[in-house]
Amino acid sequence: MGPGGGLKQPQCHEARICMWKYLDVHSMDLIDMAQTTDELKRVLAELFQLQGWESDPRAAILLDLYFYTVQFSREHSFTREQSSAFFAIVKDTHEACVETPLPNVEECYRYFTELLFCHAVQRPPFSIDLFNQEQLALMSDYVVNTYFCHFKLYKYAFTPQVRLDISLSYVGMPEPEPVAELTGELAESVMVPVPPAQEEEADSGTTAPRESPRALLREYISAQLCQELAQLRLEVEEQLRESEEQFNTKLALLEKVPNSPKGGGRGHRK
């Protein structure tokens, strides 16, 4: 949540070189010594304070994300420098995703690609020649097919649920009563058809209680709010559908043509 209880808006992140940012030389030594799945998960849990991952769903999700990122680096024989940089790229992308419950998939993907290019072109101090074109394509495909395909799930798991509470006040009207009393008054304000026999009794001298102007106003406002909220829900669903279609189109294009920086880059040498 932002200042004053408002929602934190998506931020604009500047891509920087992130080699050794989270995994330094000592951390990479510990990871290299871990040979089994359990050993590697234990090392990662200790490095990033995720010891309660067996009972904490969020910690378990993070541990899986870190574990498979390291496994990807091992499978493609990345150097220690490359493994550390790729781990930081994935971690920074995830933190950009979960910094706000609002949609920011386009900003996160742009940030991810800028992080890749920061490690693909020799232009210090802004970027370094750490990955070649083939490695860039492999990393891009892996993150798109694993992380961005489940972007909404990560956001759902790590960001607070957004609820909209509406409070109305009117000039010249007294302050609203508590919800429990309003509920009872609204129930009393519902008009029920009166049978003819009861109408005759009312005409003979028994007068039915009249509805208060305030109850009628509240009933009218409630009906209008329901109508407006229904329209708003339809508009939001339409926007979400269009955003999802645009994102799926971009994913399909990425699967056909892998991204590569202009000019290319050479592989890193030990």
C-alpha positions as CSV (number, residue, x, y, z in Angstrom):
1,M,0.0,0.0,0.0
2,G,1.2,3.5,-0.8
3,P,1.3,6.6,1.5
4,G,-2.1,7.3,3.1
5,G,-3.4,3.8,2.5
6,G,-3.7,4.1,-1.3
7,L,-2.6,1.5,-3.8
8,K,1.1,1.6,-4.8
9,Q,1.3,2.6,-8.4
10,P,3.6,0.7,-10.9
11,Q,7.1,2.1,-10.8
12,C,9.6,2.8,-13.6
13,H,12.7,0.8,-13.0
14,E,16.1,1.6,-14.5
15,A,18.1,-1.5,-15.6
16,R,21.6,-1.8,-14.1
17,I,24.3,-4.4,-14.1
18,C,23.4,-6.9,-11.4
19,M,26.2,-9.4,-11.4
20,W,27.0,-10.5,-7.8
21,K,24.0,-8.5,-6.6
22,Y,22.3,-11.3,-4.6
23,L,24.7,-14.2,-5.1
24,D,28.3,-13.2,-4.4
25,V,31.4,-15.4,-4.7
26,H,30.8,-17.1,-1.3
27,S,27.2,-17.8,-2.1
28,M,28.1,-19.3,-5.4
29,D,30.6,-21.5,-3.6
30,L,27.9,-22.8,-1.4
31,I,25.6,-23.4,-4.3
32,D,28.3,-25.3,-6.3
33,M,28.9,-27.6,-3.3
34,A,25.2,-28.5,-3.2
35,Q,24.8,-31.6,-5.3
36,T,21.3,-32.9,-4.5
37,T,17.9,-31.1,-4.7
38,D,17.5,-31.0,-0.9
39,E,20.9,-29.6,-0.4
40,L,20.4,-26.9,-3.0
41,K,17.0,-25.9,-1.5
42,R,18.5,-25.8,2.0
43,V,21.3,-23.5,0.8
44,L,18.9,-21.2,-1.0
45,A,16.5,-21.1,2.0
46,E,19.4,-20.1,4.3
47,L,20.7,-17.5,1.9
48,F,17.3,-15.8,1.5
49,Q,15.7,-16.5,4.9
50,L,13.1,-18.9,3.6
51,Q,13.5,-21.6,6.3
52,G,9.7,-21.8,6.9
53,W,9.0,-22.7,3.3
54,E,7.3,-26.0,4.3
55,S,4.5,-24.2,6.1
56,D,4.6,-20.8,4.3
57,P,3.2,-20.9,0.7
58,R,4.8,-17.7,-0.4
59,A,8.2,-18.9,0.8
60,A,7.7,-22.2,-1.0
61,I,6.9,-20.3,-4.2
62,L,10.0,-18.2,-4.0
63,L,12.2,-21.1,-3.2
64,D,10.9,-23.0,-6.3
65,L,11.5,-19.9,-8.4
66,Y,15.1,-19.6,-7.1
67,F,15.8,-23.3,-7.3
68,Y,14.7,-23.7,-10.9
69,T,16.6,-20.6,-11.9
70,V,19.8,-22.1,-10.5
71,Q,19.0,-25.4,-12.2
72,F,18.5,-23.6,-15.6
73,S,22.0,-22.1,-15.2
74,R,23.5,-25.5,-14.4
75,E,21.8,-27.2,-17.3
76,H,23.2,-24.6,-19.8
77,S,26.7,-24.6,-18.2
78,F,26.6,-21.0,-17.2
79,T,29.7,-19.6,-15.5
80,R,29.5,-18.3,-11.9
81,E,29.3,-14.7,-13.2
82,Q,26.5,-15.7,-15.6
83,S,24.6,-17.7,-13.0
84,S,24.7,-14.8,-10.5
85,A,23.6,-12.3,-13.1
86,F,20.7,-14.4,-14.4
87,F,19.5,-15.1,-10.9
88,A,19.5,-11.4,-10.2
89,I,17.6,-10.7,-13.4
90,V,14.8,-13.2,-12.4
91,K,14.7,-11.9,-8.8
92,D,14.5,-8.2,-9.8
93,T,11.8,-9.0,-12.4
94,H,9.7,-10.8,-9.7
95,E,10.1,-7.9,-7.3
96,A,8.9,-5.5,-9.9
97,C,5.9,-7.7,-10.5
98,V,4.8,-7.9,-6.9
99,E,5.4,-4.3,-5.9
100,T,1.8,-3.4,-6.8
101,P,-1.5,-5.3,-7.1
102,L,-2.2,-3.2,-10.2
103,P,-1.6,-4.6,-13.7
104,N,2.1,-4.0,-14.8
105,V,3.0,-6.9,-17.1
106,E,4.2,-4.6,-19.9
107,E,6.4,-2.6,-17.5
108,C,7.8,-5.8,-16.0
109,Y,8.6,-7.3,-19.4
110,R,10.2,-4.1,-20.6
111,Y,12.4,-4.1,-17.5
112,F,13.3,-7.7,-18.0
113,T,14.5,-7.2,-21.6
114,E,16.5,-4.1,-20.5
115,L,18.2,-6.2,-17.8
116,L,19.1,-8.8,-20.4
117,F,20.6,-6.2,-22.7
118,C,22.6,-4.7,-19.8
119,H,24.5,-8.0,-19.8
120,A,24.9,-8.5,-23.5
121,V,26.8,-5.5,-24.9
122,Q,30.2,-4.3,-23.8
123,R,29.5,-0.7,-23.0
124,P,30.8,0.0,-19.5
125,P,29.7,1.3,-17.0
126,F,26.2,0.9,-18.5
127,S,26.4,-2.7,-19.7
128,I,28.8,-5.6,-20.0
129,D,29.4,-8.4,-22.5
130,L,28.4,-11.4,-20.4
131,F,25.9,-13.4,-22.5
132,N,26.0,-14.2,-26.2
133,Q,23.0,-14.1,-28.5
134,E,22.2,-17.8,-28.1
135,Q,22.2,-17.5,-24.3
136,L,20.0,-14.4,-24.5
137,A,17.4,-16.3,-26.6
138,L,17.5,-19.2,-24.1
139,M,17.0,-17.0,-21.1
140,S,14.3,-15.0,-22.7
141,D,12.3,-18.1,-23.8
142,Y,12.8,-19.7,-20.3
143,V,11.5,-16.6,-18.4
144,V,8.6,-16.0,-20.8
145,N,7.5,-19.6,-20.8
146,T,7.8,-20.1,-17.0
147,Y,7.4,-16.7,-15.2
148,F,5.4,-14.5,-17.5
149,C,3.0,-17.3,-18.5
150,H,2.1,-17.4,-14.8
151,F,2.4,-13.7,-14.2
152,K,-1.1,-13.3,-12.7
153,L,-0.6,-16.2,-10.4
154,Y,2.5,-14.7,-8.9
155,K,0.7,-11.3,-8.5
156,Y,-2.2,-13.0,-6.9
157,A,0.0,-14.9,-4.4
158,F,2.2,-11.9,-3.4
159,T,0.0,-8.8,-3.6
160,P,-2.9,-7.8,-1.3
161,Q,-6.5,-8.2,-2.6
162,V,-8.0,-4.9,-3.7
163,R,-11.4,-4.1,-2.3
164,L,-13.5,-1.0,-3.1
165,D,-15.5,0.6,-0.2
166,I,-17.9,3.4,-1.1
167,S,-19.1,6.0,1.5
168,L,-21.6,8.7,0.5
169,S,-22.5,11.9,2.3
170,Y,-25.1,14.5,1.3
171,V,-25.2,18.2,2.0
172,G,-28.1,19.1,4.3
173,M,-28.6,15.4,5.3
174,P,-27.8,14.0,8.8
175,E,-24.9,11.6,9.2
176,P,-25.6,8.0,8.1
177,E,-26.6,5.5,10.7
178,P,-24.7,2.3,11.5
179,V,-24.9,-0.5,9.0
180,A,-27.0,-2.8,11.2
181,E,-29.7,-0.1,11.6
182,L,-29.6,0.8,7.9
183,T,-30.2,-2.8,7.0
184,G,-33.3,-3.0,9.1
185,E,-34.6,0.3,7.8
186,L,-34.0,-0.8,4.2
187,A,-35.9,-4.0,4.9
188,E,-38.8,-2.0,6.3
189,S,-38.8,0.3,3.3
190,V,-39.6,-2.5,0.8
191,M,-43.1,-2.1,-0.6
192,V,-45.3,-5.2,-0.3
193,P,-48.6,-5.4,-2.2
194,V,-51.6,-5.2,0.2
195,P,-54.5,-7.6,-0.4
196,P,-57.9,-6.1,-1.0
197,A,-59.2,-7.2,2.4
198,Q,-56.4,-5.3,4.2
199,E,-57.1,-2.3,2.0
200,E,-60.7,-2.3,3.2
201,E,-59.5,-2.5,6.8
202,A,-57.2,0.4,6.2
203,D,-60.1,2.4,4.7
204,S,-62.3,1.6,7.7
205,G,-60.0,3.4,10.0
206,T,-56.7,1.5,10.3
207,T,-53.9,3.6,8.6
208,A,-50.7,1.8,7.4
209,P,-47.4,3.4,8.3
210,R,-46.0,5.7,5.6
211,E,-42.5,5.3,4.2
212,S,-40.1,8.0,5.3
213,P,-38.5,10.2,2.5
214,R,-35.1,9.1,3.8
215,A,-35.9,5.4,3.2
216,L,-37.1,6.1,-0.3
217,L,-34.0,8.1,-1.1
218,R,-31.8,5.3,0.3
219,E,-33.6,2.7,-1.8
220,Y,-33.2,4.8,-4.9
221,I,-29.5,5.3,-4.3
222,S,-29.0,1.6,-3.7
223,A,-30.7,0.7,-7.0
224,Q,-28.6,3.3,-8.9
225,L,-25.3,2.0,-7.3
226,C,-26.1,-1.5,-8.2
227,Q,-26.7,-0.5,-11.8
228,E,-23.5,1.6,-12.0
229,L,-21.4,-1.2,-10.3
230,A,-22.7,-3.7,-12.8
231,Q,-21.7,-1.5,-15.7
232,L,-18.3,-0.9,-14.1
233,R,-17.8,-4.6,-13.7
234,L,-18.5,-5.2,-17.4
235,E,-16.0,-2.5,-18.4
236,V,-13.3,-3.9,-16.2
237,E,-13.8,-7.4,-17.5
238,E,-13.6,-6.1,-21.0
239,Q,-10.4,-4.3,-20.3
240,L,-8.8,-7.3,-18.7
241,R,-9.8,-9.5,-21.6
242,E,-8.2,-7.0,-24.1
243,S,-5.0,-6.8,-22.0
244,E,-4.8,-10.6,-21.8
245,E,-5.3,-10.9,-25.6
246,Q,-2.5,-8.3,-26.2
247,F,-0.2,-10.1,-23.9
248,N,-0.9,-13.5,-25.4
249,T,-0.2,-12.0,-28.9
250,K,3.2,-10.7,-27.7
251,L,4.1,-14.1,-26.2
252,A,3.3,-15.8,-29.5
253,L,5.5,-13.4,-31.3
254,L,8.3,-13.9,-28.8
255,E,8.1,-17.7,-29.3
256,K,8.5,-17.3,-33.1
257,V,11.3,-14.6,-33.1
258,P,13.7,-14.6,-30.1
259,N,14.9,-11.2,-29.1
260,S,18.5,-10.4,-29.7
261,P,20.5,-7.1,-29.2
262,K,21.8,-5.2,-32.1
263,G,25.4,-5.9,-32.9
264,G,25.4,-9.1,-30.9
265,G,27.7,-10.0,-28.1
266,R,30.4,-12.6,-27.4
267,G,30.3,-15.3,-24.8
268,H,32.0,-14.6,-21.6
269,R,35.4,-16.1,-21.1
270,K,36.7,-17.2,-17.7
